[in-house]
C-alpha cells in the first residue's frame, strides 16, 4: 500500500524502526541519568539549594524581580523605537526614489551584518566618551541602542518582505481609484501586511528579550540573567537552581508573548473575514447589500 508522500513500510523496515526507537530511548535515558548523577554527586539537587525559591520571597524581591524589571524595560524601549524605525527603513527600501532607497538599503545591510554585542559595546564607549550620562544609567542606554540598531534593520526586512508578499492587484486597485503611493502604502498595503508580519515580529521580540542578557554579561547591566551570580553567592553556590529558575521565567515570558501574538493574529484574520458586504432580502424579495443604496434610491436620485 502506498501513499502520496511515501511508500508503506515493509516488515523489515518496521523492525528497523522499532530497533532505532528502542536504541534512541536507551541513549536518551543514559544521557538523563548521566546528567542527574553528575548533579547529584555535586549536591546540586539537594533541597537546601532549591528551598529559598519556594519558601522565601527574599530571592524574588531582592534579585529576580529587579532583574526582570530591567529586562522588560530594555526590551520595551528597544521595541517601541525599533518598530517604527524598521517600518520606515523597510518602506524606504521599496521607494521608487533612489535617494531614499539606496541609503535605506545601506543602513539596513550595515547594522544587520554587525553582531548586536559589538553594537552594545560601541554604544557604551560612545556614551562614555561623548555624553554626560551617569555610570549607572549608561548600560541601559547602551543595551537599548544596540538592540534598536540591530533589530530595526531586521524588522525592516520583515516589513519589506511582508509588503512584497501581497498580491500586485492590491496596488493596482488602489491606483485605479486615484490613490497616491503613500496613501496606498499606509491605507492599503501596511494594514494587510501586518497580519502576515505579526509572527515574525513577535519572534523578533522574543530575540530582543533574550539579547538583553548580553548587556548583563559584558556591561554589568543588572538584567534577569545577571541576577544568577549574586543569588548563587548568597544561597550556598546553588548555581544550577538559579539558572533553572531563570530559564523557567524566560520560557514563561516568551511563551506568553508567543501566545498573545497567536491570539492577536487569529483576531485580525477573523476581523478581515468578517468585514465585507452583508447581503439581505429586501421587502419586495430583492437582494440588497448592507451599506449600499437600493435600486429604488438610485432610481429616485437619477430621475
C-alpha positions in Angstrom: 0.0 0.0 0.0 1.4 3.4 -1.0 0.7 7.0 -0.1 1.0 10.2 -1.9 4.0 11.2 0.1 5.8 7.9 0.9 5.6 4.1 0.3 4.2 2.0 3.1 6.8 0.3 5.2 7.5 -3.4 4.8 8.1 -5.9 7.7 11.9 -5.3 7.7 11.6 -1.5 7.7 9.1 -1.7 10.6 11.6 -3.9 12.6 14.4 -1.4 11.9 12.3 1.5 13.1 11.4 -0.3 16.3 15.1 -1.1 16.8 16.0 2.6 16.2 13.3 3.7 18.6 14.5 1.4 21.4 18.1 2.5 20.9 17.2 6.2 21.0 15.2 5.7 24.2 18.1 3.9 25.8 20.6 6.5 24.8 18.3 9.3 25.9 17.8 7.6 29.3 21.6 7.1 29.6 22.2 10.8 29.0 19.5 11.8 31.5 21.0 9.5 34.1 24.5 10.8 33.5 23.3 14.4 33.9 21.3 13.5 37.1 24.2 11.6 38.6 26.6 14.4 37.9 24.4 17.0 39.5 23.6 14.7 42.5 27.2 13.9 43.1 27.9 17.7 43.5 24.9 18.2 45.7 23.2 20.5 43.2 19.9 18.7 43.6 19.8 18.9 47.4 16.6 20.5 48.7 18.6 23.1 50.7 19.8 24.7 47.4 16.2 24.9 46.0 14.5 25.8 49.2 14.9 29.6 49.1 12.9 29.9 45.9 9.9 28.1 47.3 9.9 29.0 51.0 11.0 32.6 50.9 10.2 35.8 49.0 13.7 37.3 49.5 15.4 36.0 46.4 12.4 37.1 44.3 12.2 40.5 45.8 16.0 41.2 46.0 17.3 39.6 42.9 14.8 38.2 40.4 12.2 40.9 40.3 14.6 43.8 39.9 16.4 41.9 37.1 13.1 41.1 35.4 12.1 44.7 35.5 15.3 45.8 33.9 15.0 43.1 31.2 11.4 44.2 30.4 12.4 47.9 30.5 15.2 47.4 28.0 13.1 45.2 25.7 10.2 47.6 25.8 12.2 50.7 24.9 14.1 48.7 22.2 10.8 47.5 20.7 8.9 50.8 20.6 11.9 52.5 19.0 12.9 49.7 16.6 9.4 49.1 15.3 8.8 52.5 13.7 12.4 52.7 12.5 12.2 49.3 11.0 8.9 50.2 9.2 10.5 53.4 8.0 13.6 51.7 6.5 11.5 48.8 5.2 9.2 51.2 3.3 12.2 53.2 2.3 13.8 50.2 0.6 10.6 49.9 -1.5 10.7 53.5 -2.6 10.8 54.5 -6.3 13.2 57.2 -5.4 16.9 56.2 -5.5 17.9 58.9 -3.0 15.6 57.2 -0.4 16.0 53.5 -1.4 19.9 53.5 -1.5 20.5 55.0 2.0 17.9 52.8 3.5 19.5 49.7 2.0 22.9 50.7 3.2 21.8 51.3 6.7 19.8 48.0 6.9 22.6 45.9 5.5 25.2 47.5 7.6 23.6 47.2 11.0 22.2 43.8 10.2 25.7 42.4 9.5 27.2 43.6 12.8 26.6 41.4 15.9 24.4 43.1 18.5 27.0 42.6 21.2 29.5 44.7 19.2 26.9 47.4 18.8 26.3 47.5 22.5 30.0 47.8 23.3 30.4 50.6 20.7 27.3 52.4 22.0 28.7 52.2 25.6 32.0 53.6 24.5 30.3 56.5 22.7 28.1 57.3 25.6 31.1 57.2 28.0 33.2 59.5 25.7 30.8 62.0 24.3 27.9 62.2 26.8 27.2 63.1 30.4 25.1 60.0 31.1 25.7 58.6 34.5 27.6 55.4 35.0 24.6 53.7 36.5 22.3 54.5 33.5 24.9 54.1 30.8 24.5 50.2 30.5 20.8 50.6 29.9 21.3 53.2 27.2 24.0 51.1 25.5 21.9 47.9 25.6 18.8 49.7 24.2 20.9 51.4 21.5 22.5 48.1 20.4 19.1 46.3 20.3 17.5 49.2 18.4 20.2 49.4 15.7 20.3 45.6 15.1 16.6 44.8 15.4 15.4 47.8 13.4 17.4 46.5 10.5 15.9 43.0 10.9 12.4 44.4 11.2 12.9 46.5 8.1 13.5 43.3 6.1 10.4 41.8 7.8 8.3 44.8 6.8 9.6 44.8 3.2 9.0 41.0 2.8 5.5 41.3 4.3 4.6 44.0 1.8 6.1 42.2 -1.1 4.0 39.1 -0.4 0.8 41.0 -1.1 -0.8 40.5 -4.5 0.0 43.1 -7.1 -3.7 43.6 -7.6 -3.9 45.5 -4.3 -1.6 48.2 -5.6 -3.3 48.3 -9.0 -6.7 48.6 -7.4 -5.6 51.5 -5.2 -4.1 53.3 -8.2 -7.3 52.7 -10.2 -9.3 54.8 -7.6 -6.7 57.6 -7.7 -4.7 56.9 -4.5 -1.1 58.1 -4.4 1.7 55.7 -3.5 1.9 57.0 0.1 -1.8 56.5 0.6 -1.6 53.1 -0.9 1.2 52.1 1.4 -0.5 53.5 4.6 -4.1 52.6 4.0 -4.0 49.5 1.8 -0.7 47.6 2.0 0.5 48.0 5.5 -2.8 47.1 7.2 -2.9 43.9 5.2 0.7 43.1 5.7 0.5 43.4 9.5 -1.2 40.1 9.9 1.4 38.3 7.8 4.2 40.0 9.6 3.0 39.5 13.1 4.5 36.1 13.8 7.9 37.3 12.6 7.7 40.5 14.6 6.9 38.5 17.8 9.7 36.2 17.1 12.0 39.2 16.9 10.5 40.5 20.1 11.5 37.2 21.8 15.0 37.7 20.4 15.1 41.2 21.9 14.1 39.9 25.3 16.8 37.2 25.2 19.5 39.6 23.8 19.2 41.8 26.9 21.3 39.2 28.6 24.3 40.2 26.6 24.3 43.6 28.4 24.5 41.8 31.7 27.3 39.6 30.6 29.5 42.3 29.2 28.5 45.7 30.6 27.2 44.8 34.1 23.6 45.7 33.1 21.5 44.3 36.0 19.1 42.3 33.9 17.4 38.9 34.7 20.3 36.6 33.9 22.8 38.8 35.7 20.9 38.1 38.9 22.2 34.5 38.9 25.7 35.4 40.2 24.7 37.3 43.3 21.9 34.8 44.1 24.3 31.9 43.9 26.8 33.7 46.1 24.1 34.4 48.7 22.4 31.0 48.8 25.2 28.5 49.0 26.5 28.2 45.5 23.2 26.9 44.1 24.1 27.8 40.5 22.1 25.1 38.8 19.0 26.0 40.8 19.4 29.7 40.0 19.9 29.0 36.3 16.9 26.7 36.2 14.6 29.2 37.8 15.7 32.0 35.5 15.3 29.7 32.5 11.7 28.8 33.5 11.0 32.6 33.8 12.4 33.2 30.3 10.3 30.3 28.9 7.1 31.6 30.6 7.7 35.1 29.4 8.4 34.2 25.8 5.6 31.7 25.8 3.2 34.4 26.9 4.4 36.7 24.2 4.0 34.0 21.5 0.5 33.0 22.8 -0.6 36.6 22.8 0.7 37.0 19.2 -1.2 33.9 18.1 -4.4 35.2 19.7 -4.0 38.6 18.1 -3.2 37.1 14.7 -6.4 35.0 14.9 -8.5 38.0 15.9 -7.1 40.0 13.0 -7.8 37.3 10.5 -11.3 36.8 11.8 -11.9 40.5 11.6 -10.8 40.6 8.0 -13.0 37.6 7.1 -16.0 39.2 8.9 -15.7 42.5 7.1 -17.4 42.9 3.8 -20.9 43.3 2.3 -23.8 41.7 4.1 -26.5 40.5 1.8 -30.1 40.7 3.0 -33.5 40.3 1.5 -35.5 43.5 0.9 -39.2 43.9 1.4 -40.0 43.0 -2.2 -37.8 40.0 -2.1 -34.8 41.6 -3.9 -31.3 41.1 -2.6 -29.8 44.2 -1.0 -26.3 44.8 0.2 -25.9 46.4 3.6 -24.3 49.8 3.3 -25.1 50.1 -0.4 -28.0 52.1 -1.8 -31.0 50.2 -3.1 -32.2 50.2 -6.6 -35.2 52.4 -5.7 -32.8 55.0 -4.1 -30.7 55.1 -7.2 -33.7 55.5 -9.5 -35.0 58.4 -7.4 -31.7 60.2 -7.4 -31.2 59.8 -11.1 -34.7 60.8 -12.1 
